[in-house]
């Protein structure tokens, strides 16, 4: 497997830096060098682009994008568990609904009622994909509590995240989540929002009681987008309820915030209020955060860390509530998920984590609260195939 190749070309006083991803490293790189005017003594700026995802979780059922076809495993609201969409589809997200982004900035959306998705006041379920009501969309994000689409200056969300400014909070239809900084990608946690600029800078605003905006805990709320200090440009960004992670240009991983509100036996939070380097992982190609955080390394192995809940560390063990005083109840360092050596993406559902393998198969592990998967939903499961290669 080849490594990241860095080429430094000196042209007078200027320089050009280019990075090439491993040919077999999975998803395409999200960074390249932009040919933009700059002082002769300054490097050309790095450009981050929106991430492209092929794997989504509809509840606890994994869905995979291949070409312009979406196929799901388990119990989902797609007739025959497969649907083909018009246009060139660039990424897929599933959470409280399904959304598939096209290369023209439009998106297909389905899986909830017309009222909930903002098409009309009717409560008719939208089972056939419809084009969303917004254009020039760069990125989408789905998780078990919300679904969001973002352009450079606007984010619209459906769901129950507390950050969504509506009263009452259960009013259906999309609402705008304000963010004043122009970005190419945004991610929304329970009560905080972070954005990635084209130059690889990260800004966060919202609730910071768990350090999820990378500010001191004395700052409970970050009212305007505030830059997070990082050692180099970021190319990927992900959040969970109260945690934020970024992949930097050299494929290193930094995270901050709390580990799903987990506390030590003395009641203090387990958190990082400033970005922490997960040095033991080396270079990664994908990361996802939920109850636990999981990363895919460039060699295709999957590593997870956090509370030993619901079997999410791949061992079918559920210790609840986690207590650091209990032996082996908490993985403070990444542990390898057995049986998976060729992953390209990883994502989380409600008590379940799934990895997309290079042959398009999906393997999952954890506890299926929703009884959507073809296994015993009452017990944590070790990694096993849920969606066969196709």
C-alpha positions, 0 to 999 in steps of 0.5 A: 500500500502506498503512502500519502505522497507529498511533492514540494516544488519550489518556483522562485519564492512560491511553492506548490504542495500536492497530496495524493491519496492511497490508490486503495485507501477508500473514499477520495481525498477531500483536499487538493491544491487550489490554483488561486492568486497568492503572494509570491512568497506564500503557499497556495491555499489548501482547499477542502471539499465536502465529504462524500459518503456511500454508507448511511444508517436508517435507524439501525439498518445500513444503506449503501450507495452504488452508482445511483442505486441505494440498497438497504439491509434489514427492515427499512421503508424502501420497497424491496430494500432497493431504489434507483435515483435519477441523476448523478448521486454523489453521497448518501445520508440516512437518519430520521429520513433518507437524502441522496445528494446529486452533483447539480446541488439538488437532492432526493429526500424521502422516508417521512411524511409530507408535513415533516419533510416540508412538502405540504401539510399532509401526513402522507408518507413520502415513500418515493424520493422527491427533489428537495426544496433547496438548491446549490447544496454542497453537503448533507448530514444524517443521524438518528435525531436529525437530517441537514443539508447545507449550502455555503451560507445556509443550513436547513435541518429536519428533526429534533436537535435542540440547536434548531431554533423553533418553538415548539421544537416539534413543529415539522418541516425544515428550519434554518440553523444560523451560521455566519461563516462561509463553509463547504461542509457543516455538521450538527450535534445535539446543541452545537454546529461546526463548519469546515471552510474551503481552506480547511479551517474549522469553526464551531458555535452553540452549546459548549458545556461539554467542550464540544466547541473546543472552548473552556468549560467556563464558556457554556455557550459560544454565540458566534462561530469561533475558530478551533485551533488546529495544527494544520488544515482539516479535510473532514469533520464529524460530530456526535451529540456532544463530541467533534472530530476532524481529520487533518491533511496528514490524515491524523485525527483530533477530537474534542468534547465529551464521550457521550456525557460519560462521567467518572465515579467522582461525577466529573466529565470525561472530556477533552476541551481542546483538540486531542491527537489520537496518535496511536491511530496513525493515518485514517481515512474515515471517522464516525462518532456516536456512543463510541468513536470509531475510525478506519485506518488506511490499512482498512482496520476499524478501531473504536473507543469509549464506554463498553456499552451495547457491544459497540467495541465489537466484543458483545459486552454491555456494561451499563452504566459504565464506571471507570472503577469497573475493570475494562468498562471503558476503552480510553484508547482505540481497540481493534474490531475483529474480523474487518481488515478492508473497511472504507467507511464506518457509521453509527445507528442507535446502539449499532455500528456498521462498516462498509467493506471494499466489496460493498458488503456491510458488517455491523455489531452492537445492540439493535434496540429497534429490532431492524436487523436479522439477529437477536435484538435483545443481545449485543452481537459481534461483527457479522455481515448484514448486507451482502456484497453487490 
